[in-house]
């Protein structure tokens, strides 16, 4: 009796698994973006949505759930339906930075499966032109002469823009007044208006204003110069190699998603990353993803966690 019951149960499970493998996806996929519409996360999601839906042969719908460094939106996916139909666009803040210093309702390693990196953009340090400064060294000297009063804006506490300025202060031995905003766009507006002295922001967002002369770019935070601002030196060239940051986003699925659905999603994201048209769309933003696929993204998350955890603790950043 028991043997027959177990055999019947096994057959039912095998049939269900095969059905998932054959039918998935049979309805639209949701991409939860845990940040506001219109920002780089939203752009990254929209760029991948079209080629991904071609791979999956189903509509890909974007849903913005902003707030608290992306943590609530990420939590909603982890605690929601684990059927493969809801994915999260995970960023460095909710996936690496916040978990490093704060207990959350999810464990990135246990509760989420990386599918692929979809955005990787360096930051640029920009200042108001009225300061009359042309180099990082000159700006550091200005900050030293105005301790605690030279201002630096960010997209909010705990964002990469905030941590970039903390790294700058730590490495250059300066003390600045941090002015957090709700987004880079808000801080950029005040920089252009002369209300603050400096900001860190995505190269893509700041480039038009640099080219227009409304702000002055001093350095980028990547290992090499950005093709979008080729004349702007790196922080390493400016003598501060440890001021190295990047804004990145990737697709992740709840870990309890059925294995056949996960494999289908991994393959679809990998094929999308290798799609020439998708690569070309990223290049317009100066972005080139070198490592594709689930494993490459998992390794990248680990390397970022290993790098940022001691930095956050040394600086004393809290969320």
ChimeraX attribute file (.defattr): number of C-alpha atoms within 10 A of each C-alpha:
attribute: neighborCount
match mode: 1-to-1
recipient: residues
	/A:1	6
	/A:2	7
	/A:3	8
	/A:4	9
	/A:5	10
	/A:6	11
	/A:7	12
	/A:8	12
	/A:9	12
	/A:10	12
	/A:11	12
	/A:12	12
	/A:13	12
	/A:14	12
	/A:15	12
	/A:16	12
	/A:17	16
	/A:18	13
	/A:19	12
	/A:20	18
	/A:21	17
	/A:22	13
	/A:23	12
	/A:24	19
	/A:25	19
	/A:26	12
	/A:27	13
	/A:28	15
	/A:29	20
	/A:30	17
	/A:31	23
	/A:32	24
	/A:33	26
	/A:34	28
	/A:35	26
	/A:36	17
	/A:37	15
	/A:38	10
	/A:39	13
	/A:40	20
	/A:41	24
	/A:42	20
	/A:43	13
	/A:44	20
	/A:45	24
	/A:46	16
	/A:47	17
	/A:48	21
	/A:49	20
	/A:50	16
	/A:51	20
	/A:52	24
	/A:53	18
	/A:54	13
	/A:55	18
	/A:56	21
	/A:57	13
	/A:58	16
	/A:59	16
	/A:60	23
	/A:61	16
	/A:62	20
	/A:63	19
	/A:64	17
	/A:65	17
	/A:66	17
	/A:67	13
	/A:68	17
	/A:69	23
	/A:70	23
	/A:71	23
	/A:72	18
	/A:73	23
	/A:74	30
	/A:75	18
	/A:76	17
	/A:77	22
	/A:78	24
	/A:79	12
	/A:80	11
	/A:81	13
	/A:82	16
	/A:83	19
	/A:84	22
	/A:85	20
	/A:86	24
	/A:87	25
	/A:88	27
	/A:89	29
	/A:90	28
	/A:91	28
	/A:92	21
	/A:93	20
	/A:94	24
	/A:95	26
	/A:96	21
	/A:97	25
	/A:98	23
	/A:99	19
	/A:100	19
	/A:101	16
	/A:102	10
	/A:103	9
	/A:104	14
	/A:105	15
	/A:106	18
	/A:107	13
	/A:108	20
	/A:109	13
	/A:110	10
	/A:111	18
	/A:112	23
	/A:113	22
	/A:114	26
	/A:115	26
	/A:116	29
	/A:117	29
	/A:118	27
	/A:119	24
	/A:120	19
	/A:121	23
	/A:122	24
	/A:123	25
	/A:124	32
	/A:125	26
	/A:126	26
	/A:127	29
	/A:128	23
	/A:129	19
	/A:130	12
	/A:131	14
	/A:132	11
	/A:133	16
	/A:134	13
	/A:135	16
	/A:136	24
	/A:137	15
	/A:138	14
	/A:139	19
	/A:140	18
	/A:141	14
	/A:142	15
	/A:143	22
	/A:144	17
	/A:145	12
	/A:146	15
	/A:147	13
	/A:148	13
	/A:149	14
	/A:150	20
	/A:151	20
	/A:152	24
	/A:153	28
	/A:154	28
	/A:155	23
	/A:156	20
	/A:157	19
	/A:158	21
	/A:159	24
	/A:160	25
	/A:161	27
	/A:162	23
	/A:163	23
	/A:164	24
	/A:165	22
	/A:166	23
	/A:167	19
	/A:168	21
	/A:169	17
	/A:170	15
	/A:171	14
	/A:172	18
	/A:173	11
	/A:174	19
	/A:175	20
	/A:176	20
	/A:177	16
	/A:178	21
	/A:179	17
	/A:180	19
	/A:181	17
	/A:182	13
	/A:183	18
	/A:184	23
	/A:185	17
	/A:186	14
	/A:187	25
	/A:188	28
	/A:189	12
	/A:190	17
	/A:191	23
	/A:192	20
	/A:193	13
	/A:194	17
	/A:195	14
	/A:196	21
	/A:197	24
	/A:198	30
	/A:199	30
	/A:200	29
	/A:201	31
	/A:202	21
	/A:203	24
	/A:204	19
	/A:205	17
	/A:206	24
	/A:207	19
	/A:208	13
	/A:209	15
	/A:210	18
	/A:211	12
	/A:212	9
	/A:213	13
	/A:214	18
	/A:215	24
	/A:216	27
	/A:217	29
	/A:218	23
	/A:219	24
	/A:220	31
	/A:221	28
	/A:222	20
	/A:223	17
	/A:224	14
	/A:225	18
	/A:226	24
	/A:227	14
	/A:228	16
	/A:229	19
	/A:230	11
	/A:231	12
	/A:232	19
	/A:233	22
	/A:234	25
	/A:235	24
	/A:236	17
	/A:237	15
	/A:238	14
	/A:239	13
	/A:240	17
	/A:241	14
	/A:242	14
	/A:243	23
	/A:244	18
	/A:245	21
	/A:246	20
	/A:247	19
	/A:248	20
	/A:249	26
	/A:250	23
	/A:251	27
	/A:252	31
	/A:253	27
	/A:254	26
	/A:255	19
	/A:256	16
	/A:257	19
	/A:258	15
	/A:259	15
	/A:260	18
	/A:261	21
	/A:262	23
	/A:263	15
	/A:264	19
	/A:265	26
	/A:266	22
	/A:267	18
	/A:268	21
	/A:269	26
	/A:270	20
	/A:271	16
	/A:272	26
	/A:273	24
	/A:274	14
	/A:275	14
	/A:276	11
	/A:277	12
	/A:278	17
	/A:279	18
	/A:280	13
	/A:281	14
	/A:282	20
	/A:283	14
	/A:284	12
	/A:285	17
	/A:286	17
	/A:287	20
	/A:288	16
	/A:289	16
	/A:290	9
	/A:291	15
	/A:292	18
	/A:293	20
	/A:294	23
	/A:295	15
	/A:296	16
	/A:297	22
	/A:298	18
	/A:299	13
	/A:300	16
	/A:301	21
	/A:302	14
	/A:303	12
	/A:304	16
	/A:305	18
	/A:306	13
	/A:307	12
	/A:308	18
	/A:309	16
	/A:310	13
	/A:311	16
	/A:312	19
	/A:313	12
	/A:314	10
	/A:315	13
	/A:316	10
	/A:317	16
	/A:318	13
	/A:319	12
